Amino acid sequence: MSSWSCRYEADGLCRKVDGAYCRPGMKGCVLVGKVTFQDGVVPSPVWPEGSRRKKDTTGEPPQDG
């Protein structure tokens, strides 16, 4: 058995994927393309209810205002 820690994880949330719940291997995660999970599925990000997240897919940061 092994374990790892991620520098982007804080209190169960991913700072790299706009505050989504930390799900190792999800789209946007540093592990994408580096590891393969047994089921072969790349999980999608899931955000906490009521969180402020990026809604567009342009790749640009959200605009305040």
C-alpha positions as CSV (number, residue, x, y, z in Angstrom):
1,M,0.0,0.0,0.0
2,S,1.2,3.5,-0.7
3,S,0.1,7.1,-0.1
4,W,0.9,10.4,-1.5
5,S,0.2,14.1,-0.9
6,C,-0.4,16.9,-3.3
7,R,0.8,20.4,-2.9
8,Y,-2.5,21.7,-4.4
9,E,-4.7,20.0,-1.9
10,A,-6.0,22.0,1.1
11,D,-8.7,20.9,3.4
12,G,-10.0,18.3,0.8
13,L,-10.2,20.9,-2.0
14,C,-8.0,21.3,-5.0
15,R,-6.4,24.8,-5.5
16,K,-5.3,23.8,-9.1
17,V,-8.8,23.0,-10.3
18,D,-10.7,26.1,-9.0
19,G,-11.5,24.7,-5.5
20,A,-13.1,21.4,-6.7
21,Y,-13.1,18.5,-4.3
22,C,-9.8,16.7,-4.5
23,R,-10.3,13.6,-6.6
24,P,-6.9,12.2,-7.7
25,G,-6.7,11.9,-11.4
26,M,-9.6,14.2,-12.2
27,K,-9.4,16.4,-15.3
28,G,-7.0,19.2,-14.5
29,C,-5.2,17.2,-11.9
30,V,-1.4,16.9,-11.9
31,L,-1.8,13.1,-12.2
32,V,-3.7,13.1,-15.5
33,G,-1.7,11.1,-18.0
34,K,0.8,10.0,-15.4
35,V,-1.2,7.3,-13.8
36,T,-3.9,4.8,-14.8
37,F,-6.6,3.7,-12.5
38,Q,-8.0,0.2,-12.5
39,D,-11.4,1.3,-13.9
40,G,-9.7,3.4,-16.6
41,V,-12.1,6.3,-16.0
42,V,-10.8,9.9,-15.6
43,P,-13.1,11.5,-13.0
44,S,-14.7,14.9,-13.7
45,P,-14.2,17.7,-11.1
46,V,-17.0,18.2,-8.5
47,W,-17.3,21.5,-6.7
48,P,-18.8,22.0,-3.3
49,E,-22.4,23.3,-3.2
50,G,-22.6,27.1,-3.4
51,S,-18.9,27.5,-4.4
52,R,-17.8,30.1,-6.8
53,R,-16.3,28.4,-9.7
54,K,-15.3,29.2,-13.3
55,K,-18.3,28.6,-15.5
56,D,-16.9,29.2,-18.9
57,T,-14.5,26.8,-20.7
58,T,-12.5,29.4,-22.6
59,G,-9.5,28.8,-20.3
60,E,-9.4,32.4,-19.3
61,P,-9.7,33.4,-15.6
62,P,-13.2,34.5,-14.5
63,Q,-13.8,38.3,-14.6
64,D,-15.0,40.0,-11.5
65,G,-17.5,42.8,-11.8
